[in-house]
Amino acid sequence: FVIAADLGIDKVVVHRLNAAKAELSGPASFFTVKPGSGPRHLAFHPGGRFAYLINELASTITVLAWNGASATLTELQTMSTLPAGFAGESTTAEIAVHPSGRFVYGSNRGHDSIAVFAIEASNGTLTPVEHVPSGGSSPRSFAIDPSGEWLIAANRTSDNAVLFRIDRNTGRLTPAGDTVQVGSPVCVLFVPAGN
């Protein structure tokens, strides 16, 4: 399957993939979010049973159960990426699941933070852990290194990338003190060693 978040139609579209022919067919199914939510990115849990959808305009994360047999996504939970009481303007951008499968991270542009959530292993639902300042303005992208020890946040409008250490037991982020100035960073990727 190939799964695409479509902000314009407030849907997640599931297509069937014929890998041998490099062809898509379908759509096989749709998951529809609340109107105006603006689904932006989707990240799967390493176990494959759950997916986490970040909604740009609503500043929410929707927890989804994935059924590969029927090619369907079913909502389990939707919660805010913003702290209680925040009343300013903010939109979300990036989402990632920690390699351990224990935590989810999402970025808030406006609140300028990385939201951290713990994953309930039995049902995939989320519990808020903390909101950490991204170290700049408008964290459009971030990535977790393959070891799960580091997170790099790219703050587009402040022209910097900031390094955070990840606590493997709690998921909490601590600024590592390393900041790199770079013009309008919008994507962070880790390249495998030897490439």
Salt bridges, closest charged atoms under 4 A:
GLU56 OE1 - ARG40 NH1 3.08
GLU56 OE2 - ARG109 NH2 2.89
GLU130 OE1 - ARG172 NH1 3.11
GLU149 OE2 - ARG165 NH1 2.68
